[in-house]
C-alpha cells in the first residue's frame, strides 16, 4: 500500500510532537502545542509555547514539519 501525503504528514507531525513532549518533560518543562494550519499547507504546522512549572514563558518555537515515507539518515556532528 502506498501512503498518501496526508498520512505521511500526520505521521511526521505525531513523531515530532512526541519527541518534543518527551524531551521537555524529562527536563521539567511544559510544552503547549497549537496547530498553525489545521491540515492546510500554509508554511507553519505548529506553534510550540515552552513554559516552566510555574507557567512562565521560556521560549516559543514555530515549526514547519516535512515528512517522508522512508527512514532518514541522522548524523550526529559536533558543532
N, CA, C and O atoms as a GROMACS GRO file, in nm:
protein
  316
    1UNK      N    1   0.083  -0.118   0.000
    1UNK     CA    2   0.000   0.000   0.000
    1UNK      C    3   0.088   0.125   0.000
    1UNK      O    4   0.184   0.134   0.076
    2UNK      N    5   0.054   0.217  -0.085
    2UNK     CA    6   0.129   0.343  -0.091
    2UNK      C    7   0.065   0.445   0.002
    2UNK      O    8  -0.057   0.464  -0.001
    3UNK      N    9   0.146   0.510   0.085
    3UNK     CA   10   0.095   0.611   0.176
    3UNK      C   11   0.072   0.742   0.101
    3UNK      O   12   0.156   0.784   0.021
    4UNK      N   13  -0.043   0.807   0.127
    4UNK     CA   14  -0.068   0.935   0.064
    4UNK      C   15  -0.005   1.047   0.147
    4UNK      O   16   0.041   1.024   0.259
    5UNK      N   17  -0.004   1.167   0.092
    5UNK     CA   18   0.061   1.281   0.158
    5UNK      C   19   0.000   1.313   0.293
    5UNK      O   20   0.074   1.348   0.386
    6UNK      N   21  -0.132   1.303   0.308
    6UNK     CA   22  -0.194   1.331   0.438
    6UNK      C   23  -0.146   1.235   0.545
    6UNK      O   24  -0.117   1.275   0.658
    7UNK      N   25  -0.138   1.106   0.510
    7UNK     CA   26  -0.090   1.007   0.606
    7UNK      C   27   0.054   1.036   0.648
    7UNK      O   28   0.086   1.034   0.766
    8UNK      N   29   0.139   1.062   0.550
    8UNK     CA   30   0.280   1.091   0.579
    8UNK      C   31   0.293   1.216   0.666
    8UNK      O   32   0.370   1.216   0.761
    9UNK      N   33   0.217   1.322   0.633
    9UNK     CA   34   0.223   1.446   0.711
    9UNK      C   35   0.180   1.422   0.856
    9UNK      O   36   0.246   1.469   0.948
   10UNK      N   37   0.070   1.348   0.875
   10UNK     CA   38   0.020   1.323   1.011
   10UNK      C   39   0.119   1.239   1.091
   10UNK      O   40   0.140   1.265   1.210
   11UNK      N   41   0.180   1.139   1.029
   11UNK     CA   42   0.279   1.056   1.098
   11UNK      C   43   0.401   1.140   1.138
   11UNK      O   44   0.451   1.128   1.250
   12UNK      N   45   0.448   1.224   1.046
   12UNK     CA   46   0.562   1.310   1.076
   12UNK      C   47   0.529   1.407   1.189
   12UNK      O   48   0.610   1.428   1.279
   13UNK      N   49   0.410   1.465   1.186
   13UNK     CA   50   0.368   1.558   1.291
   13UNK      C   51   0.362   1.488   1.427
   13UNK      O   52   0.410   1.541   1.527
   14UNK      N   53   0.304   1.368   1.430
   14UNK     CA   54   0.294   1.293   1.555
   14UNK      C   55   0.431   1.260   1.612
   14UNK      O   56   0.451   1.269   1.734
   15UNK      N   57   0.524   1.220   1.527
   15UNK     CA   58   0.659   1.186   1.574
   15UNK      C   59   0.730   1.309   1.631
   15UNK      O   60   0.794   1.300   1.736
   16UNK      N   61   0.718   1.422   1.562
   16UNK     CA   62   0.782   1.544   1.611
   16UNK      C   63   0.725   1.586   1.746
   16UNK      O   64   0.800   1.615   1.839
   17UNK      N   65   0.593   1.589   1.756
   17UNK     CA   66   0.529   1.630   1.882
   17UNK      C   67   0.566   1.536   1.995
   17UNK      O   68   0.592   1.580   2.107
   18UNK      N   69   0.569   1.406   1.967
   18UNK     CA   70   0.606   1.309   2.071
   18UNK      C   71   0.748   1.326   2.120
   18UNK      O   72   0.774   1.319   2.240
   19UNK      N   73   0.841   1.351   2.027
   19UNK     CA   74   0.981   1.373   2.065
   19UNK      C   75   0.994   1.499   2.151
   19UNK      O   76   1.063   1.499   2.252
   20UNK      N   77   0.926   1.608   2.108
   20UNK     CA   78   0.929   1.732   2.186
   20UNK      C   79   0.869   1.710   2.325
   20UNK      O   80   0.927   1.753   2.425
   21UNK      N   81   0.753   1.643   2.333
   21UNK     CA   82   0.689   1.619   2.463
   21UNK      C   83   0.784   1.547   2.558
   21UNK      O   84   0.801   1.588   2.673
   22UNK      N   85   0.846   1.440   2.509
   22UNK     CA   86   0.936   1.363   2.594
   22UNK      C   87   1.059   1.443   2.635
   22UNK      O   88   1.100   1.439   2.751
   23UNK      N   89   1.119   1.514   2.541
   23UNK     CA   90   1.238   1.593   2.570
   23UNK      C   91   1.211   1.697   2.677
   23UNK      O   92   1.287   1.708   2.774
   24UNK      N   93   1.103   1.772   2.662
   24UNK     CA   94   1.074   1.877   2.758
   24UNK      C   95   1.027   1.821   2.891
   24UNK      O   96   1.062   1.875   2.996
   25UNK      N   97   0.948   1.713   2.891
   25UNK     CA   98   0.902   1.652   3.016
   25UNK      C   99   1.020   1.602   3.098
   25UNK      O  100   1.021   1.617   3.220
   26UNK      N  101   1.120   1.544   3.033
   26UNK     CA  102   1.239   1.496   3.104
   26UNK      C  103   1.317   1.609   3.169
   26UNK      O  104   1.393   1.586   3.263
   27UNK      N  105   1.297   1.730   3.121
   27UNK     CA  106   1.367   1.846   3.175
   27UNK      C  107   1.274   1.938   3.255
   27UNK      O  108   1.304   2.055   3.274
   28UNK      N  109   1.160   1.882   3.301
   28UNK     CA  110   1.062   1.954   3.382
   28UNK      C  111   1.014   2.084   3.318
   28UNK      O  112   0.997   2.186   3.385
   29UNK      N  113   0.994   2.077   3.187
   29UNK     CA  114   0.944   2.192   3.112
   29UNK      C  115   0.816   2.149   3.041
   29UNK      O  116   0.806   2.036   2.993
   30UNK      N  117   0.719   2.238   3.036
   30UNK     CA  118   0.592   2.208   2.972
   30UNK      C  119   0.592   2.253   2.827
   30UNK      O  120   0.648   2.358   2.793
   31UNK      N  121   0.529   2.174   2.743
   31UNK     CA  122   0.515   2.206   2.602
   31UNK      C  123   0.368   2.223   2.571
   31UNK      O  124   0.289   2.131   2.590
   32UNK      N  125   0.331   2.340   2.524
   32UNK     CA  126   0.194   2.367   2.482
   32UNK      C  127   0.191   2.372   2.331
   32UNK      O  128   0.266   2.447   2.269
   33UNK      N  129   0.105   2.291   2.271
   33UNK     CA  130   0.101   2.275   2.127
   33UNK      C  131  -0.019   2.348   2.068
   33UNK      O  132  -0.130   2.340   2.120
   34UNK      N  133   0.006   2.419   1.960
   34UNK     CA  134  -0.100   2.491   1.890
   34UNK      C  135  -0.085   2.463   1.742
   34UNK      O  136   0.020   2.490   1.683
   35UNK      N  137  -0.189   2.408   1.681
   35UNK     CA  138  -0.183   2.381   1.538
   35UNK      C  139  -0.188   2.512   1.462
   35UNK      O  140  -0.273   2.597   1.488
   36UNK      N  141  -0.097   2.527   1.367
   36UNK     CA  142  -0.091   2.651   1.291
   36UNK      C  143  -0.166   2.646   1.161
   36UNK      O  144  -0.191   2.750   1.100
   37UNK      N  145  -0.204   2.526   1.118
   37UNK     CA  146  -0.260   2.518   0.983
   37UNK      C  147  -0.388   2.437   0.973
   37UNK      O  148  -0.456   2.442   0.870
   38UNK      N  149  -0.424   2.364   1.076
   38UNK     CA  150  -0.543   2.278   1.072
   38UNK      C  151  -0.546   2.191   0.946
   38UNK      O  152  -0.651   2.170   0.886
   39UNK      N  153  -0.429   2.140   0.908
   39UNK     CA  154  -0.421   2.048   0.795
   39UNK      C  155  -0.392   2.114   0.662
   39UNK      O  156  -0.368   2.044   0.564
   40UNK      N  157  -0.394   2.243   0.654
   40UNK     CA  158  -0.363   2.312   0.529
   40UNK      C  159  -0.215   2.341   0.523
   40UNK      O  160  -0.151   2.361   0.626
   41UNK      N  161  -0.160   2.343   0.405
   41UNK     CA  162  -0.017   2.368   0.390
   41UNK      C  163   0.008   2.516   0.368
   41UNK      O  164   0.017   2.563   0.255
   42UNK      N  165   0.021   2.590   0.479
   42UNK     CA  166   0.044   2.734   0.469
   42UNK      C  167   0.184   2.773   0.513
   42UNK      O  168   0.215   2.892   0.524
   43UNK      N  169   0.269   2.674   0.539
   43UNK     CA  170   0.406   2.705   0.576
   43UNK      C  171   0.438   2.681   0.721
   43UNK      O  172   0.551   2.644   0.752
   44UNK      N  173   0.344   2.699   0.812
   44UNK     CA  174   0.368   2.674   0.954
   44UNK      C  175   0.270   2.568   1.001
   44UNK      O  176   0.149   2.584   0.988
   45UNK      N  177   0.323   2.458   1.056
   45UNK     CA  178   0.238   2.349   1.101
   45UNK      C  179   0.202   2.360   1.248
   45UNK      O  180   0.088   2.333   1.287
   46UNK      N  181   0.299   2.400   1.330
   46UNK     CA  182   0.275   2.406   1.474
   46UNK      C  183   0.346   2.524   1.536
   46UNK      O  184   0.451   2.569   1.490
   47UNK      N  185   0.284   2.574   1.641
   47UNK     CA  186   0.346   2.670   1.730
   47UNK      C  187   0.360   2.599   1.864
   47UNK      O  188   0.264   2.541   1.914
   48UNK      N  189   0.478   2.602   1.920
   48UNK     CA  190   0.501   2.540   2.050
   48UNK      C  191   0.540   2.649   2.149
   48UNK      O  192   0.635   2.724   2.125
   49UNK      N  193   0.468   2.657   2.259
   49UNK     CA  194   0.499   2.750   2.366
   49UNK      C  195   0.560   2.668   2.478
   49UNK      O  196   0.496   2.578   2.531
   50UNK      N  197   0.682   2.699   2.515
   50UNK     CA  198   0.753   2.623   2.617
   50UNK      C  199   0.752   2.705   2.746
   50UNK      O  200   0.796   2.819   2.749
   51UNK      N  201   0.700   2.643   2.853
   51UNK     CA  202   0.689   2.712   2.982
   51UNK      C  203   0.750   2.628   3.093
   51UNK      O  204   0.771   2.508   3.077
   52UNK      N  205   0.779   2.693   3.205
   52UNK     CA  206   0.828   2.618   3.320
   52UNK      C  207   0.709   2.572   3.403
   52UNK      O  208   0.594   2.592   3.366
   53UNK      N  209   0.738   2.509   3.517
   53UNK     CA  210   0.630   2.454   3.600
   53UNK      C  211   0.540   2.561   3.660
   53UNK      O  212   0.430   2.531   3.707
   54UNK      N  213   0.584   2.687   3.659
   54UNK     CA  214   0.502   2.798   3.707
   54UNK      C  215   0.425   2.865   3.594
   54UNK      O  216   0.369   2.973   3.611
   55UNK      N  217   0.424   2.800   3.476
   55UNK     CA  218   0.356   2.852   3.358
   55UNK      C  219   0.419   2.981   3.305
   55UNK      O  220   0.353   3.058   3.235
   56UNK      N  221   0.546   3.006   3.338
   56UNK     CA  222   0.617   3.122   3.288
   56UNK      C  223   0.680   3.088   3.153
   56UNK      O  224   0.742   2.983   3.137
   57UNK      N  225   0.662   3.177   3.058
   57UNK     CA  226   0.712   3.156   2.922
   57UNK      C  227   0.865   3.148   2.921
   57UNK      O  228   0.932   3.233   2.980
   58UNK      N  229   0.919   3.045   2.854
   58UNK     CA  230   1.064   3.031   2.839
   58UNK      C  231   1.103   3.065   2.696
   58UNK      O  232   1.188   3.152   2.673
   59UNK      N  233   1.042   2.998   2.598
   59UNK     CA  234   1.065   3.031   2.459
   59UNK      C  235   0.952   2.977   2.373
   59UNK      O  236   0.866   2.903   2.421
   60UNK      N  237   0.953   3.013   2.248
   60UNK     CA  238   0.848   2.984   2.152
   60UNK      C  239   0.911   2.922   2.028
   60UNK      O  240   1.014   2.970   1.980
   61UNK      N  241   0.851   2.817   1.975
   61UNK     CA  242   0.902   2.751   1.855
   61UNK      C  243   0.795   2.758   1.746
   61UNK      O  244   0.679   2.722   1.770
   62UNK      N  245   0.833   2.803   1.628
   62UNK     CA  246   0.746   2.798   1.511
   62UNK      C  247   0.804   2.690   1.421
   62UNK      O  248   0.923   2.693   1.389
   63UNK      N  249   0.720   2.595   1.380
   63UNK     CA  250   0.770   2.478   1.309
   63UNK      C  251   0.699   2.454   1.177
   63UNK      O  252   0.577   2.463   1.168
   64UNK      N  253   0.777   2.423   1.075
   64UNK     CA  254   0.723   2.366   0.953
   64UNK      C  255   0.781   2.226   0.941
   64UNK      O  256   0.902   2.210   0.922
   65UNK      N  257   0.697   2.127   0.952
   65UNK     CA  258   0.739   1.989   0.954
   65UNK      C  259   0.726   1.927   0.816
   65UNK      O  260   0.625   1.947   0.748
   66UNK      N  261   0.826   1.851   0.775
   66UNK     CA  262   0.822   1.778   0.649
   66UNK      C  263   0.834   1.630   0.680
   66UNK      O  264   0.913   1.590   0.766
   67UNK      N  265   0.758   1.549   0.612
   67UNK     CA  266   0.762   1.405   0.634
   67UNK      C  267   0.805   1.332   0.509
   67UNK      O  268   0.797   1.385   0.398
   68UNK      N  269   0.850   1.209   0.529
   68UNK     CA  270   0.888   1.123   0.418
   68UNK      C  271   0.844   0.982   0.452
   68UNK      O  272   0.826   0.947   0.568
   69UNK      N  273   0.826   0.903   0.352
   69UNK     CA  274   0.781   0.766   0.372
   69UNK      C  275   0.899   0.670   0.396
   69UNK      O  276   0.878   0.552   0.424
   70UNK      N  277   1.019   0.720   0.385
   70UNK     CA  278   1.138   0.637   0.408
   70UNK      C  279   1.212   0.687   0.532
   70UNK      O  280   1.200   0.803   0.570
   71UNK      N  281   1.288   0.598   0.593
   71UNK     CA  282   1.366   0.638   0.710
   71UNK      C  283   1.473   0.737   0.672
   71UNK      O  284   1.529   0.730   0.563
   72UNK      N  285   1.502   0.829   0.762
   72UNK     CA  286   1.603   0.930   0.739
   72UNK      C  287   1.735   0.888   0.802
   72UNK      O  288   1.738   0.822   0.906
   73UNK      N  289   1.843   0.925   0.739
   73UNK     CA  290   1.975   0.905   0.795
   73UNK      C  291   2.007   1.027   0.882
   73UNK      O  292   2.012   1.139   0.832
   74UNK      N  293   2.030   1.005   1.011
   74UNK     CA  294   2.056   1.116   1.103
   74UNK      C  295   2.202   1.112   1.143
   74UNK      O  296   2.253   1.008   1.187
   75UNK      N  297   2.270   1.224   1.127
   75UNK     CA  298   2.410   1.235   1.164
   75UNK      C  299   2.423   1.315   1.292
   75UNK      O  300   2.356   1.416   1.310
   76UNK      N  301   2.509   1.270   1.379
   76UNK     CA  302   2.543   1.348   1.498
   76UNK      C  303   2.678   1.411   1.474
   76UNK      O  304   2.779   1.342   1.463
   77UNK      N  305   2.680   1.543   1.466
   77UNK     CA  306   2.803   1.613   1.439
   77UNK      C  307   2.831   1.713   1.549
   77UNK      O  308   2.740   1.779   1.601
   78UNK      N  309   2.956   1.724   1.585
   78UNK     CA  310   2.998   1.825   1.683
   78UNK      C  311   2.998   1.962   1.617
   78UNK      O  312   3.043   1.977   1.503
   79UNK      N  313   2.949   2.059   1.688
   79UNK     CA  314   2.948   2.195   1.635
   79UNK      C  315   3.061   2.274   1.699
   79UNK      O  316   3.079   2.392   1.669
   0.00000   0.00000   0.00000
